[in-house]
């Protein structure tokens, strides 16, 4: 066990970090809100490897990037702890459990068209994740919203994205400008934020090398598949399409899923109508980033147009290529941009801009939490619209009393009995299975 100095845990060994990143990857249910909550609980509250301000600073940056912000946050923290090998380990272990689960489920779906048992297995976990998300949101808000301006920014960000559907990049830009202009209102950075030094210093030569290296890594498996199986096979256009999606997924997976569904069904005929929703349901109830629904798409595309491979071989290759081209750029964004973000921490005005983004991110995470809560507790959710207004509005009669009961149990465990994350997940998971079969 690490020693503790001045309230901070000593830096973990690489092996210890690997165990923790594996645990996080296995338990990363609940979409970005749940995954950020999980990571916060482990690396900030439990292990104390990074401070709250450092965690929020990294989260600010990751929210600006295309791709899954929680996976990139894990990569950033892993990089802070152990350099490039720590970043690769953290990001990869965040993805792998979900990848293997989605691949197995996609194969079952393709072979048997039946995955009805999956929601039963993961039913109770949703309730546990909801309580964990609320707990993490309260902790982050209490530490990030220190001044009245921060509270105003958080509230404005939530209303902007939830009611008016303002694009996330515009919210971030507005918050940054406000923070930059009113930097004197924000508290000065404390010395306790300096517990970790940046592993490397940014530089042009380093940036060029990284871009060349990851560009080659990004395309190498696709070119190899084209050379072996033919550039007319499904795997090359599949990889090219998913590569484009990887660099435009600002604001999370939901920002592009409708477009992916339209193209996969209507243009490329990789999926049949309705199958994208099935894939999304599987991705929402299994660990890992929600964007792993693209792995489901790639697996079905390879299964149905395997060419020289067997259908199962085509499914595995399609899933691998899709996942590879989706996530390799995420590592590039972190390794390229994180050193510059670390340097910005020393500038008060830029630090204030990032603190404003933190406040806005609290509002955005609240939006994710509300979205998750509404879709967890209600079977049917619509949109209430009036002029420029538009917000999620559940159908009250569709309230799932079983999920309400499980959520109440989860909140009692987390807030009243002060039980940990593992206990809450385990109790709610078992209770969900029992409730499903009993009723």
Secondary structure, DSSP 8 states (H G I E B T S, - for coil): ---EETTEE----HHHHHHHHHHHHHT--SHHHHHHHHHIIIIIIIS--S-HHHHHHHHHHHHHSSS-HHHHHHHHHHHHHHHHHHHHHHHHHHHHHHHHHHHHHHHHHHHHS--HHHHHHHHHHHHHHHHHHHHHHHHHHHHH--SHHHHHHHHHHHHHHHTS---HHHHHHHHHHHHHHTGGGS----GGGGSS--SS---HHHHHHHHHHHHHHHHHHHHHHHHHH-TTSHHHHHHHHHHHHHTT-TT-THHHHHHHHHIIIIIS--S-TTHHHHHHHHHHTSSS-GGGHHHHHHHHHHHHT-TTS-HHHHHHHHHHHHHHHHHHHHHHHHHHHHHHHHHHTT-HHHHHHHHHHHHHHHHHHHHHHHHHHHHHHBS-EEEEEETTEEEEEE-GGGB-HHHHHHHHHHHIIIIIS---HHHHHHHHHHHHHHHHHH-
